Amino acid sequence: GNSILKGAINLMEIIKGGVTAAKGFTASGMHVGLRRNVEKKDIALIYSDTMCNAAAVFTQNKIKANPIYVTSKHIQDGKAQAVIINSANANTFNGKEGLEHAFRMAQSTAEVLNLNPEDVLVASTGVIGEPLKIDLIEDNIEKLASQLSKRGHMAAREGIMTTDMIKKEITVSIDIDGKKVVVGGMAKGSGMIHPNMGTILAFITSDIDIEQNLLQDALRYATNKSFNRISVDGQTSTNDMAIVLANGKACNDKITEKDRNYDTFLQALVYICTELAKLVARDGEGATKLIECVVEGAKTEETAARLSKAVITSTMVKAAIFGSDANWGRILCAIGCEGSEFDPNKIDIIFESKKGYIEVCKDGEPLKFNEKKARSILEDDEIDDVDMSNILNNIKVSARNAIALDSKTKQVLFEQNAREIVPMASTTKILTALVAITHGDLDREVTISKTAASIRGSKVGYVAGEKIRLRELLYGLMYKSGNDAAIAIAEDIGGSIEGFAKIMNDYATSLGLINSHFESPHGLDSPKHYTSAYDLALLTTK
């Protein structure tokens, strides 16, 4: 993780490693015979070499899997050190024997790891109503434990899969008061996806030091912002659970209140859960497209969530999107049936994907639009926004392009021509700084070139041949809007202006900036150097 300008803005860095990336965590996965295909792993183990604060959220389905009862009992003290998971069998609705088998999974795991059974959490996924072949697990648990390693996250993420077609894993690092903190997660899910608890099956590990009650609050908040907002088939699973373990080995100052450091961790946790949730939805059984619905301008966030859920769960909307048909009347029908209060005369609807965007309704009135363009946009496999905005927007500003964006939720509070492509000038330097922090060594000395020293426009005043640390160049870039600092940073990290511009565009794409293109690190006029107010707002939330 890195921080910009003495930690004023905290950044997340996407890294590799999944549930074993954080200090002290190892994992493993293998085939024990629960699945017929010997090439398919069917069990996984996550282990921390020290006790963790633990938090979990569970399914709200009236019929709960036996592992739910065991894990909810074992986590009552807020502590855990291992998680054992099997696939191919849900261990659900199979009587007292099933509950006994869930306890035996914890017991056998505890014995080989020299733990108390209460410090082992249990999860299962697969077919409901069939007896779990517990002997296969008990007979192989010692071998599974012997395979624990830092690279074991790859086997573990396979061991939890059922009908999943893709592996679901995401990892980030963040900076907490100068300490690198890692958060990594994996999930499974492709059918019975309509969570109403926290998740499908998701397992998250971190080396952050944080109070257990704050960890629980953070997990509940993150799952409500992510997993609880997706749907594939409208069915809430009997086995849904999300677990997060935090062992404190990052050695950060312990988080004991909801302060800036808590917010930094919360942002990372929300990101992990959101990305895993998107992977689950994308991998839905029979799914060909991922639909993301953003509601802006609603009276409350809860109202916005209900309206967006009404859209993504609508069979008629799904059918239209599947057929690449911009039949926006079905969206109106879905939100009208939901029951929330809003003014139909203040509805805008926008379809957007990586291929562009198109407005089809403005202030409750239909717009003439290019149906061929709309079809092209909807033919993409990820429809980023089915966007209903301006429900309550009555704010007037003199600027041609304007936007107000909630930095945590990314909810648009107000916008005016926010997605129109415009020149960006010195605001380019925001991305230049982010790329420098992500890819550079802040303590490395950079030699100022003649090109950097002679650049026109606002400058710090560096002299050719002068050696300046990258950290100081960032101050010159952001505080003085120094074009010379921008060129020096670009040449150091990208090797050239062109090389750095490629890194900038790749980074912008990873952040979701779909209406931006960068040709320079400073923003001097160029026809191929542009952005939108929406993209700039999204950029500044990073």
C-alpha positions in Angstrom: 0.0 0.0 0.0 1.1 3.6 -0.5 0.0 7.0 0.7 0.1 10.3 -1.2 1.4 13.5 0.4 2.1 12.4 3.9 -0.9 10.1 4.0 -3.5 12.7 3.2 -5.1 10.4 0.7 -4.8 6.6 1.1 -4.4 4.3 -1.9 -5.1 0.7 -2.4 -2.7 -1.4 -4.5 -4.1 -4.5 -6.2 -1.7 -7.4 -5.5 -1.7 -11.2 -5.7 -2.0 -13.9 -3.1 -5.6 -14.2 -2.1 -6.3 -15.4 1.4 -2.6 -16.1 2.1 -1.2 -12.7 1.1 -1.5 -11.3 4.6 1.2 -12.1 7.1 0.8 -15.3 9.0 -1.8 -17.0 6.8 -1.5 -20.2 4.8 -4.0 -22.3 2.9 -4.4 -25.6 1.1 -6.9 -27.5 -1.1 -7.1 -31.1 -2.4 -9.4 -33.8 -3.7 -10.6 -36.3 -1.0 -13.4 -38.0 -2.9 -16.5 -35.9 -2.3 -16.6 -35.2 -6.0 -16.4 -37.9 -8.6 -13.9 -36.1 -10.8 -10.5 -36.8 -9.2 -9.2 -33.7 -11.0 -11.6 -31.4 -9.0 -10.6 -30.3 -5.6 -13.3 -30.6 -3.0 -11.9 -29.4 0.3 -10.0 -26.3 1.5 -8.3 -25.1 4.6 -7.3 -21.6 5.8 -5.0 -21.2 8.8 -3.4 -18.4 10.7 -0.3 -19.1 12.8 -1.7 -16.9 15.5 -5.2 -16.3 17.0 -7.4 -13.9 15.0 -10.2 -11.6 15.7 -13.1 -13.0 13.7 -16.4 -11.7 12.3 -19.1 -13.4 10.2 -22.5 -12.8 8.7 -24.9 -15.6 7.8 -27.8 -16.5 5.6 -31.4 -15.3 6.5 -32.9 -18.4 4.9 -35.2 -20.2 7.4 -33.4 -23.4 6.5 -29.8 -23.2 7.5 -27.0 -25.5 6.8 -25.4 -27.5 9.7 -22.1 -25.6 9.3 -23.9 -22.3 9.9 -24.9 -23.6 13.4 -21.4 -24.7 14.2 -19.7 -21.6 12.9 -22.1 -19.2 14.6 -21.5 -21.1 17.9 -17.7 -21.1 17.5 -17.5 -17.5 16.6 -19.4 -16.2 19.6 -16.2 -15.2 21.4 -15.0 -13.3 18.3 -12.0 -15.5 17.9 -10.9 -18.1 15.3 -7.7 -19.5 13.9 -8.7 -21.8 11.0 -11.5 -22.4 8.5 -12.3 -25.8 7.0 -14.5 -25.8 3.9 -15.8 -28.6 1.7 -17.6 -28.5 -1.6 -19.9 -31.0 -3.4 -22.1 -31.4 -0.3 -24.0 -28.7 1.5 -24.5 -30.7 4.7 -27.9 -29.3 4.9 -31.3 -30.8 5.8 -29.8 -34.2 6.7 -30.8 -34.5 10.4 -28.7 -34.7 13.6 -26.1 -36.7 11.8 -25.3 -33.7 9.6 -24.8 -31.5 12.6 -22.6 -34.0 14.2 -20.5 -34.2 11.0 -20.1 -30.4 11.0 -18.8 -30.6 14.5 -16.5 -33.4 13.5 -15.0 -31.3 10.7 -14.0 -28.8 13.3 -12.8 -31.4 15.7 -10.6 -33.3 13.2 -9.1 -30.0 11.9 -8.4 -28.8 15.4 -6.5 -32.0 16.3 -4.1 -31.8 13.4 -3.5 -28.1 13.9 -3.2 -28.4 17.7 -6.1 -26.0 18.2 -9.3 -25.9 20.3 -12.3 -27.0 18.2 -14.0 -23.8 19.1 -11.3 -21.9 17.2 -12.1 -23.7 13.9 -14.9 -22.4 11.7 -16.8 -24.7 9.2 -18.4 -24.1 5.8 -19.9 -26.4 3.2 -21.4 -26.0 -0.2 -23.0 -28.3 -2.7 -26.0 -30.6 -3.0 -28.7 -30.3 -0.3 -30.2 -33.3 1.4 -27.4 -35.9 0.9 -25.3 -37.3 3.8 -21.8 -35.9 4.1 -19.1 -38.5 3.8 -17.3 -37.3 6.8 -14.9 -40.2 6.8 -13.3 -38.9 3.6 -12.6 -35.6 5.2 -11.3 -37.1 8.5 -9.1 -39.6 6.7 -7.4 -36.8 4.6 -7.3 -33.9 7.0 -3.8 -34.5 8.1 -2.6 -34.5 4.5 -4.6 -31.3 3.8 -2.9 -29.7 6.8 0.6 -30.8 5.7 0.0 -29.0 2.4 -0.6 -25.6 4.0 1.6 -22.9 2.3 1.7 -19.3 1.1 0.9 -20.6 -2.4 -2.0 -22.7 -1.1 -4.5 -20.0 -1.9 -4.6 -21.3 -5.5 -5.6 -24.8 -4.4 -8.0 -23.4 -1.7 -9.9 -21.2 -4.2 -10.5 -24.4 -6.3 -11.5 -26.5 -3.4 -14.6 -24.3 -2.6 -16.0 -24.3 -6.2 -19.1 -26.2 -7.1 -20.8 -25.1 -10.4 -18.5 -22.1 -10.6 -16.8 -21.6 -13.9 -14.3 -19.1 -12.8 -12.1 -18.7 -9.7 -13.0 -15.7 -7.5 -10.1 -14.0 -5.7 -9.0 -10.4 -5.0 -6.3 -9.0 -2.9 -5.2 -5.4 -2.0 -2.7 -3.7 0.2 -3.3 -0.4 2.0 -1.2 1.9 4.2 -2.1 2.4 7.9 0.2 4.9 9.5 3.2 3.7 7.5 2.4 0.0 8.0 1.6 -2.2 5.0 -1.7 -3.9 5.6 -3.0 -6.7 3.3 -6.6 -7.8 2.8 -7.3 -10.8 0.6 -10.4 -12.7 -0.2 -11.9 -15.6 -2.1 -15.5 -16.6 -2.8 -17.7 -19.1 -4.5 -21.1 -18.9 -6.0 -23.0 -19.1 -9.3 -26.4 -20.5 -8.4 -28.8 -19.7 -5.6 -27.6 -16.1 -5.8 -29.9 -13.6 -4.1 -28.1 -13.0 -0.8 -29.9 -11.6 2.2 -27.3 -11.9 5.0 -23.9 -11.0 3.9 -22.7 -13.2 1.0 -22.6 -16.5 -0.8 -19.5 -18.2 0.6 -16.7 -15.7 1.1 -13.5 -15.9 3.1 -11.4 -12.8 3.8 -8.1 -12.6 5.7 -6.1 -9.6 6.8 -3.1 -8.9 9.0 -4.6 -5.7 10.3 -4.8 -5.1 14.1 -8.4 -4.1 14.8 -11.0 -4.5 17.6 -13.4 -7.4 17.0 -16.5 -5.3 17.3 -15.2 -2.9 14.6 -14.3 -5.8 12.4 -17.8 -7.1 12.7 -19.3 -3.6 11.9 -17.0 -3.3 8.9 -18.0 -6.7 7.5 -21.7 -6.1 7.9 -21.3 -2.7 6.2 -19.2 -4.1 3.4 -21.5 -7.0 2.7 -24.6 -4.8 2.7 -22.8 -2.6 0.1 -21.8 -5.6 -2.1 -23.1 -9.1 -1.8 -26.5 -8.1 -0.6 -27.0 -6.1 -3.7 -26.5 -8.8 -6.3 -28.9 -11.3 -7.7 -28.8 -14.1 -10.3 -31.8 -16.4 -9.8 -33.6 -14.8 -6.9 -32.9 -17.7 -4.5 -31.2 -17.2 -1.1 -28.9 -20.1 -0.3 -29.1 -22.2 2.9 -25.3 -22.0 3.3 -24.5 -18.3 2.7 -21.8 -16.9 5.0 -19.0 -14.5 4.9 -16.0 -14.8 7.3 -13.2 -12.4 7.9 -10.1 -13.2 10.0 -7.7 -10.5 11.2 -4.5 -11.6 13.1 -2.9 -8.2 13.7 0.5 -9.2 12.3 0.8 -6.0 10.3 1.7 -4.4 13.6 -0.2 -1.2 12.9 -1.5 0.8 15.8 -4.6 -1.1 16.9 -7.8 0.4 15.4 -10.1 1.0 18.4 -12.5 3.6 17.0 -14.0 4.6 13.7 -11.3 7.0 12.7 -9.4 7.7 9.5 -7.6 4.3 9.7 -10.9 2.5 10.1 -12.2 4.2 7.1 -9.1 3.2 5.1 -9.6 -0.5 6.1 -13.4 -0.2 5.4 -12.8 1.1 1.9 -10.5 -1.9 1.2 -13.0 -4.4 2.6 -15.9 -2.9 0.6 -13.7 -3.1 -2.5 -12.8 -6.7 -1.9 -16.5 -7.6 -1.3 -17.7 -5.6 -4.3 -15.2 -7.2 -6.7 -16.0 -10.7 -5.4 -19.7 -10.0 -5.7 -19.3 -8.9 -9.3 -17.4 -12.1 -10.1 -20.2 -14.1 -8.5 -22.8 -12.3 -10.5 -20.8 -12.6 -13.7 -20.4 -16.3 -13.1 -24.2 -16.9 -12.6 -25.5 -20.1 -13.9 -26.5 -19.5 -17.5 -25.5 -15.8 -17.3 -24.1 -14.1 -20.4 -23.9 -10.5 -19.2 -23.3 -8.6 -16.0 -25.8 -5.9 -15.3 -24.9 -3.1 -12.9 -27.7 -0.6 -11.9 -26.8 2.7 -10.4 -29.6 4.9 -8.9 -28.7 8.5 -8.3 -30.6 11.3 -6.5 -32.9 9.1 -4.4 -34.1 10.5 -1.0 -32.1 7.8 0.9 -29.5 5.2 0.1 -32.0 2.5 1.2 -34.5 3.7 -1.4 -31.8 3.7 -4.1 -30.8 0.2 -3.1 -34.4 -1.0 -3.4 -35.0 0.6 -6.7 -31.8 -0.8 -8.2 -32.5 -4.3 -6.9 -35.9 -4.1 -8.5 -34.3 -3.5 -11.9 -31.6 -6.2 -11.7 -34.1 -8.8 -10.5 -36.7 -8.0 -13.1 -37.1 -10.9 -15.5 -38.3 -8.5 -18.2 -35.2 -6.2 -17.8 -33.0 -9.3 -17.9 -34.6 -10.5 -21.1 -34.2 -7.1 -22.8 -30.5 -6.8 -21.8 -29.9 -10.4 -23.0 -31.4 -9.5 -26.3 -29.4 -6.2 -26.4 -32.7 -4.4 -26.7 -32.8 -0.9 -25.2 -36.4 -1.4 -24.0 -36.2 1.2 -21.2 -39.9 1.0 -20.5 -39.2 -2.2 -18.6 -36.9 -0.3 -16.3 -39.7 2.2 -15.6 -42.1 -0.7 -14.9 -39.7 -2.4 -12.5 -39.1 0.7 -10.4 -42.8 1.7 -10.5 -43.7 -1.7 -9.1 -41.2 -1.5 -6.3 -43.3 0.9 -4.2 -40.8 3.7 -3.3 -41.9 7.3 -3.7 -40.3 9.3 -6.5 -41.3 11.8 -9.1 -41.7 10.1 -12.5 -41.2 13.5 -14.2 -37.6 13.6 -12.9 -36.3 10.3 -14.2 -33.3 10.0 -16.6 -32.2 6.6 -18.0 -28.8 6.0 -19.4 -27.4 2.7 -20.8 -23.6 2.4 -20.5 -20.9 -0.2 -21.2 -17.3 -0.2 -22.3 -18.6 0.7 -25.8 -20.0 4.0 -24.7 -23.2 5.3 -23.3 -26.6 6.5 -24.6 -29.4 8.5 -23.0 -32.9 7.2 -23.7 -35.0 9.1 -21.2 -34.7 12.7 -19.8 -36.9 14.3 -17.2 -39.5 11.6 -17.6 -39.6 12.2 -21.4 -38.5 9.8 -24.1 -35.5 10.8 -26.2 -34.9 10.0 -29.8 -31.8 7.8 -29.9 -29.8 5.7 -32.3 -31.1 2.2 -31.8 -28.1 0.7 -33.6 -25.7 2.4 -31.1 -27.9 1.3 -28.2 -27.7 -2.3 -29.4 -24.0 -2.1 -29.8 -23.6 -0.8 -26.2 -25.9 -3.5 -24.8 -24.1 -6.3 -26.8 -21.2 -5.8 -24.4 -21.0 -8.5 -21.7 -20.9 -6.0 -18.9 -23.5 -3.3 -18.8 -21.9 -0.9 -16.3 -24.9 1.3 -15.6 -28.6 1.2 -16.1 -28.6 4.7 -14.7 -31.7 6.4 -13.3 -30.7 9.9 -12.2 -32.1 13.3 -11.5 -35.0 11.9 -9.4 -34.6 14.8 -6.9 -31.9 17.0 -8.5 -33.0 20.6 -8.5 -29.6 22.2 -7.9 -28.5 24.8 -10.5 -24.8 25.7 -11.2 -23.3 28.0 -13.8 -20.5 25.5 -14.8 -21.1 23.6 -18.0 -19.9 20.4 -16.4 -20.4 19.6 -12.8 -20.8 16.6 -10.4 -21.1 15.9 -6.7 -20.1 12.3 -5.8 -20.2 10.6 -2.4 -16.6 9.5 -2.0 -17.4 6.3 -0.1 -20.5 5.0 -1.8 -19.7 6.5 -5.3 -23.3 7.6 -5.3 -23.9 10.7 -7.6 -25.6 13.4 -5.6 -25.7 15.9 -8.4 -24.6 16.1 -12.0 -24.7 18.4 -15.0 -23.3 17.2 -18.3 -21.0 15.1 -16.1 -20.3 12.5 -18.8 -19.5 15.0 -21.6 -15.9 14.6 -22.9 -13.9 17.8 -22.2 -10.2 18.8 -22.0 -8.8 18.3 -18.5 -5.7 20.6 -18.2 -3.9 20.4 -14.9 -6.3 18.0 -13.3 -4.3 15.5 -15.3 -1.7 15.7 -12.5 -4.0 13.9 -10.1 -3.6 10.7 -12.1 0.1 11.4 -12.6 0.5 11.5 -8.8 -1.5 8.2 -8.4 0.6 6.4 -11.0 3.8 7.7 -9.5 2.8 6.5 -6.0 1.7 3.1 -7.4 4.7 2.4 -9.6 7.5 4.5 -8.2 10.0 4.5 -5.3 9.2 7.7 -3.4 12.8 7.9 -2.0 14.5 7.4 -5.4 16.5 10.4 -6.7 15.4 11.5 -10.2 17.6 13.5 -12.5 15.9 16.5 -14.1 16.3 16.3 -17.9 16.6 19.3 -20.3 13.1 18.4 -21.6 11.6 18.7 -18.1 13.5 21.9 -17.3 12.4 23.6 -20.5 8.7 22.7 -20.5 6.3 25.6 -20.9 3.6 26.7 -18.5 3.6 26.6 -14.7 6.8 25.2 -13.2 8.6 24.6 -10.0 11.9 25.9 -11.5 14.0 22.7 -11.5 17.4 23.0 -13.3 18.6 20.4 -15.8 20.9 17.8 -14.1 19.5 18.5 -10.7 18.6 15.4 -8.6 15.3 15.5 -6.8 13.6 12.7 -4.9 10.4 11.4 -6.3 8.6 12.3 -3.1 9.6 16.0 -3.5 8.6 15.9 -7.2 5.1 14.9 -6.0 5.0 18.0 -3.8 6.1 20.1 -6.8 3.5 18.4 -9.0 0.5 18.9 -6.7 1.4 22.0 -4.7 3.0 24.1 -7.5 1.2 22.4 -10.5 4.7 22.0 -11.9 4.8 20.8 -15.5 8.6 20.2 -15.0 7.8 17.9 -12.1 5.3 16.1 -14.3 7.8 15.5 -17.1 10.5 14.3 -14.6 8.1 11.8 -13.0 7.0 10.5 -16.4 10.5 10.0 -17.7 11.6 8.3 -14.5 8.7 5.8 -14.3 7.7 5.4 -17.9 11.0 5.9 -19.6 9.4 8.4 -21.9 6.3 10.6 -22.1 4.7 8.0 -24.4 5.6 5.1 -22.1 4.2 6.9 -19.1 1.0 7.8 -21.0 0.4 4.1 -21.6 0.7 3.4 -17.9 -1.7 6.2 -17.2 -4.3 4.9 -19.6 -4.0 1.3 -18.2 -4.4 2.6 -14.7 -7.3 4.8 -15.7 -9.1 1.8 -17.2 -8.5 -0.2 -14.1 -10.3 2.5 -12.1 -13.3 2.5 -14.4 -12.5 5.8 -16.2 -14.2 4.9 -19.5 -14.5 8.4 -21.0 -10.9 9.5 -20.5 -7.6 9.3 -22.5 -4.2 10.6 -21.5 -1.3 11.7 -23.7 0.8 13.6 -21.2 1.5 13.8 -17.5 0.8 17.6 -17.3 -2.4 18.2 -19.3 -1.2 20.8 -21.8 -3.6 21.0 -24.8 -3.9 18.0 -27.0 -6.9 16.8 -29.0 -6.5 13.2 -27.7 -6.2 14.3 -24.1 -9.6 14.4 -22.5 -11.9 13.3 -19.7 -15.3 13.9 -18.1 -16.5 15.5 -14.9 -17.7 12.0 -13.8 -14.3 10.4 -14.5 -12.5 13.1 -12.6 -14.8 12.7 -9.6 -14.3 9.0 -9.7 -10.5 9.5 -9.9 -10.4 11.8 -6.9 -12.2 9.2 -4.7 -9.0 7.0 -5.0 
